[in-house]
């Protein structure tokens, strides 16, 4: 039983680390998506003003806006996948924690029962050996 508890502790620790890593990846990707959205908005506003409004700079700017939109779309899809993965990893970490708690409680109960049995046995053995009166 002790070996099972040690294994479950390792599993729980690894699951928690995976959940933390998934949450970190999701936060990092969300930050990247926000930067892309900001850059996209800046490019759109720049295309309407000054030298970027006409000619070759306008064409290059339009290409860049399209590339940003493609990156944003890919990031959104990947972000949804990472969000599902983070949720799954968190759920598995909670399950591992619950399983560990259950096994530890059963182990404690077994130890308590064993020590109670030993106490009862010692008490019974003590009264069997003592056949005389207890009064002084």
C-alpha positions as CSV (number, residue, x, y, z in Angstrom):
1,X,0.0,0.0,0.0
2,X,2.9,2.4,0.8
3,X,4.3,1.8,-2.6
4,X,1.0,2.6,-4.2
5,X,0.8,5.9,-2.2
6,X,4.4,6.8,-3.4
7,X,3.4,6.1,-7.0
8,X,0.3,8.1,-6.7
9,X,2.2,11.0,-5.2
10,X,4.5,11.0,-8.2
11,X,1.6,10.8,-10.6
12,X,-0.1,13.7,-8.8
13,X,3.0,15.8,-8.9
14,X,3.5,15.2,-12.6
15,X,-0.1,15.9,-13.4
16,X,0.0,19.2,-11.5
17,X,3.2,20.2,-13.4
18,X,1.5,19.3,-16.7
19,X,-1.5,21.4,-15.8
20,X,0.7,24.3,-14.8
21,X,2.6,24.0,-18.1
22,X,-0.6,23.9,-20.1
23,X,-1.9,27.0,-18.4
24,X,1.5,28.7,-19.0
25,X,1.4,27.8,-22.7
26,X,-2.1,29.1,-23.0
27,X,-1.3,32.4,-21.3
28,X,1.8,32.8,-23.6
29,X,-0.3,32.1,-26.7
30,X,-3.0,34.5,-25.6
31,X,-0.4,37.2,-25.1
32,X,0.9,36.5,-28.6
33,X,-2.6,36.7,-30.1
34,X,-3.1,40.0,-28.4
35,X,0.1,41.4,-29.8
36,X,-0.9,40.2,-33.3
37,X,-4.3,42.0,-32.9
38,X,-2.6,45.2,-31.8
39,X,-0.2,45.0,-34.7
40,X,-3.1,44.3,-37.1
41,X,-5.0,47.4,-35.9
42,X,-1.9,49.5,-36.2
43,X,-1.3,48.3,-39.8
44,X,-4.8,49.0,-40.8
45,X,-4.7,52.5,-39.4
46,X,-1.3,53.1,-41.1
47,X,-2.6,52.0,-44.5
48,X,-5.2,54.8,-44.5
49,X,-2.7,57.6,-43.9
50,X,0.3,59.2,-45.5
51,X,2.7,57.4,-47.8
52,X,1.2,53.9,-46.9
53,X,-2.1,54.9,-48.6
54,X,-0.8,54.7,-52.2
55,X,1.6,52.8,-54.4
56,X,4.1,50.1,-53.5
57,X,4.1,50.7,-49.8
58,X,0.3,50.2,-49.8
59,X,0.7,46.8,-51.6
60,X,3.4,45.7,-49.1
61,X,1.2,46.9,-46.2
62,X,-1.8,45.0,-47.5
63,X,0.3,41.9,-47.8
64,X,1.5,42.3,-44.2
65,X,-2.1,42.8,-43.1
66,X,-3.2,39.5,-44.8
67,X,-0.2,37.7,-43.3
68,X,-1.2,39.0,-39.8
69,X,-4.8,37.9,-40.4
70,X,-3.6,34.4,-41.3
71,X,-1.4,34.3,-38.2
72,X,-4.3,35.4,-36.0
73,X,-6.6,32.7,-37.4
74,X,-4.0,30.0,-36.8
75,X,-3.4,31.4,-33.3
76,X,-7.1,31.3,-32.5
77,X,-7.4,27.7,-33.6
78,X,-4.3,26.7,-31.6
79,X,-5.5,28.7,-28.6
80,X,-8.8,26.7,-28.6
81,X,-6.8,23.5,-28.7
82,X,-4.5,24.6,-25.9
83,X,-7.5,25.7,-23.8
84,X,-9.1,22.3,-24.1
85,X,-5.7,20.6,-23.3
86,X,-5.3,22.9,-20.2
87,X,-8.8,22.0,-19.0
88,X,-8.1,18.3,-19.6
89,X,-4.7,18.5,-17.7
90,X,-6.3,20.3,-14.8
91,X,-9.1,17.7,-14.6
92,X,-6.6,14.9,-14.6
93,X,-4.6,16.6,-11.9
94,X,-7.7,16.9,-9.8
95,X,-8.5,13.2,-10.4
96,X,-5.0,12.2,-9.4
97,X,-5.2,14.3,-6.2
98,X,-8.6,12.8,-5.3
99,X,-7.3,9.2,-5.9
100,X,-4.2,9.9,-3.7
101,X,-6.4,11.3,-0.9
102,X,-8.7,8.2,-1.1
103,X,-5.8,5.8,-0.9
104,X,-4.1,7.8,1.9
105,X,-7.3,7.7,3.9
106,X,-7.6,4.0,3.4
107,X,-4.0,3.5,4.5
108,X,-4.6,5.6,7.6
109,X,-7.7,3.6,8.4
110,X,-5.7,0.4,8.0
111,X,-3.0,1.6,10.3
112,X,-5.5,2.7,12.9
113,X,-7.3,-0.6,12.7
114,X,-4.0,-2.5,13.0
115,X,-2.9,-0.5,16.0
116,X,-6.3,-0.9,17.6
117,X,-6.1,-4.7,17.1
118,X,-2.6,-4.7,18.6
119,X,-3.8,-2.8,21.6
120,X,-6.7,-5.2,22.1
121,X,-4.4,-8.2,21.8
122,X,-2.0,-6.7,24.3
123,X,-4.8,-6.0,26.7
124,X,-6.3,-9.5,26.3
125,X,-2.8,-11.1,26.8
126,X,-2.2,-8.9,29.8
127,X,-5.5,-10.0,31.5
128,X,-4.9,-13.7,30.7
129,X,-1.5,-13.8,32.4
130,X,-2.7,-12.0,35.5
131,X,-4.9,-14.6,37.4
132,X,-4.5,-13.1,40.8
133,X,-6.5,-10.4,42.5
134,X,-5.6,-6.8,41.8
135,X,-6.4,-5.6,45.3
136,X,-3.4,-4.9,47.6
